Amino acid sequence: MSQGTRDGTPLLEVDNVTKYFGTVIAIKDISMSVRAGEVMCVLGDNGAGKSTLIKTLSGVHQPSEGRYLIEGQQVRLTSPRDALSRGIATVYQDLAMIPLLSVWRNFFLGSEPTKGSGPFKRFDVRTAERVCRSELLKMGIDVRDTSQPVGTLSGGERQSVAIARSVYFGAKVLIIDEPTSALGVRQAGVVLKYIVQARDRGLGVIFITHNPHHAYPVGDRFMILNRGRMLGNYAKAEITRDELTGMMAGGAELEALSHELDRGEPSGALAELAAELEQEAAVLGITEGDGDVVEEGSADSPA
């Protein structure tokens, strides 16, 4: 990839992109970009619009409004295959892998190398195994045996195989959907290392996550989504980890919730709930005894 592209025109850019589903506004006026050798983190809680944005960037959905540009040229993607042919690769949470197939079979799934010609054309197993191992090592991934079923790998290792596969097949921009959401601390760290590896190889990485503690160490820029709208777009020097967490989670809402959950006297909604439960208990004739619940009129009730 040229140094000019690294320093200049974004590899991928969207300008005021909006997506409607009937009368429902899924995302509204989203503007963002990613350059070569940069990690753009898109953060948002459940329902923030991350999935719709991913599908719009990867060609599943076409924007209802706004512009989509690849290396400065406005385009209209018609499918994920169209996006992939232009260098936009997406690694989804389910990874699009077949657990019972080997690592190298999954690495080349749908794009198998062949040898021979005509009716004698066949899968070139030796080349597939060699290239798979070589490409994984280039990313710093040392799989014990590429012939083992991919389902025997840990979650972090499967993510790393998917990332290496995208890099090998010519991705310029790598969109990664919640890669650390179901992983433990160590495995999440492994995946974050491979994201940095991809960035250092000159790719533009769009890292979709709801976890600011995973995003902040590897991110160069941060965009925050809330209910389909963009709350802000910041360089790392412009925002701290705590500010990022507060903006994403909604600082005021968290503060109100913390007061509600205070271990002291119940207040607000919790107090109302407690009062309703007490009224129900009185109607049913349930009283607190020494560890027993006694209903009036029962055979065990006192005369």
N, C-alpha and C positions, 0 to 999 in steps of 0.2 A: 504494500500500500504506500502511496506516495506521501512524502513529508508535507507537500502542499495540502493534501486532503486532511492530514492529521491536524494542521494548524489553521485551516480555513473553513471551507463549506461543511456544514453538518452532513453526516452520512444519511441521517433521517431527521425530518422535521415535520411537525404538524402545526397548522396555524388556524386557530379558532375553530377547531373541529367539533362538530355537534352530531349526535346520533339520536334519532327518534325511532321509537317503536309504536306506531300509531300516534296516540296523543301523549304517550309517556316519553319524557326526556331522560335518556339513560346517561349521557354525558353532554356537557354544555360548554362551549367556548374553551376547549383545551388547547393550549399552545405549549409545545416542548420540543427539544431537539437533543440529539446525541452526536458527538464527534468521535473520530477515531481515537482510540486510547483513552476513552472516558467511560465512567460508570454513572448513568443517570438512574437514580432510585425513585420509583413511584410508590408512595406510601398512602395507605388508606385502610380503614377498618372494613369489616364486612358490610356490603351494600354501598360502598363508596363509588363504585363504577370501574373498579380495576379490571374485572373480567371483560366488560364491554370495550374498554380501551385496548386491552390486549388483542381482542378479536378484530378491532378496527385496524390496529397497527399491522396485524399479521395477514390481512386480506380476507378474513372470514366475513366481516361486515364492511360495507362501503359507507363512508361518512355521508350524512344527510346534508351537512353544510361544512364549509371550511376547505382548506387545502392540505394535501399530503405531498411532500417533496422528498425525493431520494437524490442525494448529491446535487441539490439545487434545482432539479427538474421536477415539475409538478407531474404527478402520476395518478392513475386511478386503478388500484389493484382489483383484480376480478376474482382471485382465489388465493389460498395459501400457497399453492404451487407457483402462482405468478409472483408472489412475494419472495419465495425461496429462489426463484430464477434471478431475482434482482439483488440477492444477497441478504434478505431479511429472514432469519431463522428463528423459530420459536420453540422453546423447551417448556412443555406444559407439565403440570403437576403429575399427571399419569405417565409421562415420559414416552408414551407410544412404543413400549417395548413388550416383547412376548416372553414371560418369565421362564418358560421351559426351553427356549432356544439359547444357544451359546452366546457368549459375549460378542464374538466376531460376527455371528449371524445377525445379531441385533444391530451391530455397528453398520452393516451394509444393507439393512432391511429396505427393500425397494430399489436399491441401486447396486446390485450385486456385480462384482467384476466377473468377466467371462473369458474363456479361451476357446479356441477352435472356431469353426464357422459353419453356417448352414445347419443341417440336422445334427452335426457333431458339436455344436456350441454347448458349453456346459459351465457350471459355476467353477471359478478358479479358486479352490479352497486354500491352496498354499499362499497365493497372493493375498487373499482376504485375511488370513491369520497373521501374516507378516506385517501388512499395512496397519491392521488394527493395533497390534502390540506396539509398533513404532509410533503411531499417532498418540496413543495413550501415554507413552513415555515422554513424548515432547511436551505434554501437559503436566508432567510430573506424576503420572498415575501409573503405579506398578501393580497390575492385576496378577494374582498368583498364576492363573491359568485361563487364557482366553477361550478355552473350550468348555469351561464350566458354565452351567445355566446361569443366565443373568439374574434369575430370581434368587440365587444363593448369595449375591452381593448385598452389602449393606445399602441403606437408602442413600448415603452420601456417595458411595461408589457408583451406584446406578446414575445418579445425577451427573457425576463426572464423566461417565461414558457418553451420556447424551450431549454434554457440552463439547467433548472432544469430537464427536461425530459431526456436530454442526460446524465446527471450525474446519474440519477436514474437507467437507463438501462446499467450502467457499463462502461461508457466512461473512458478511461485513458488519452486520448488526445482529446481535444475539439478544433476543427477548426471553427472559427467564421468569417463569411464573411461580412465585412462592416456593422456591427450591428448598427452603429450610423449615417450612411450616411443620412437618411431621418428624423432624430429626432431633436427636439429642444434642447436647452442647458440643461434644467432640465432632460428631458428624457434620453439624452445621458449620463448624470451623473449617472442616475439610472442603465443603462446597464453596465457602467464601474465598478460600485460597485459590480454587480453580477459576472463580470469577475474576480475581486479580490477575491470574495467569492469562486469561483471555484478553483482558484489557491491555496487559503488557505486550501481547502479540499484535496489538494495533486494532483490535475490534472495538466497535462501540457497543456497550452493554446496557440494556434497559433491565433493571432489576426490580421486579414487582414484589412487594412484601408488605405485611402489616406490622413488622417488627423493626422499630427504629434502632434497636441495639444491634441488629445484624446489618442494617443498612449503613449506619454512620461510619463504621471503620473502613468500608470499601468504597463508599460513594464519593463522587466528585461534585455532583449536583443532586438536589432533592426537590421533587414536586409532590405536593400534598393534595390528595383528593378527598372531598367530603360531599356525599350525596350527588355525585356526578359533576361537581364543580371544582375548579382549581382554587385552593386556598393560598397557594404561593409557590414560587419557583426560586430556589436559593442555591448559591454556591456554598461550598463547605465553609469558607471563611466568613460567611454572612450569618450562620446559624449554629448554635451549640446543640449537643445531643439532647439536653434537657428541654430546650426550646422546641426542638423537633418533636419530641415526645408529647409535650404539652399541646402543641398545635394539632397534632394528629388525633390525640385522645379527647381533646376538648377540656381544657384546664378548668373552666368554670363548672362544667358538669361533674367532673371528677371530684371537685371540692365539695359540691353539694351532696354528692353520694357519700363521701367520706363522713360528712356530718350525720347523715341518715344512719350510717352503719356504726356510729360511735357506740362503744360498749356501755355508755352511761344510760340515762333515762331515755326511753324511746320517744321519738318526736316525729311530726309530720306523717308521712304515709305509713311508717311502721307503727306509730301510735294508733292511727285509725284502724290498721289491721288487727292490732292487739285488742282494741275495744270491740270490734266485730266478733272476734273469736270468743271473747268473754260473754257477749250477748247470746251467741249460739249455745254456749255451755249452759247458761242459765235456763234457756228455753228447753233444752234437753234434760235438765235436772242433773247435770254432771257436776260433782263437787270434788275438790281435792282432799284426799285423806292421807293417811300415812303410806303413800306409795300405791294405794288402791284407787280404782275408779268405781264409784257406786252410783247406780241409777235408781231414782225413786220408783217404788212399786215393784222392785225386783225381789226375788225370793231371799236375797241376802241382806236386804235393807232392814234397818232396825225398826221394831214395832213402834 
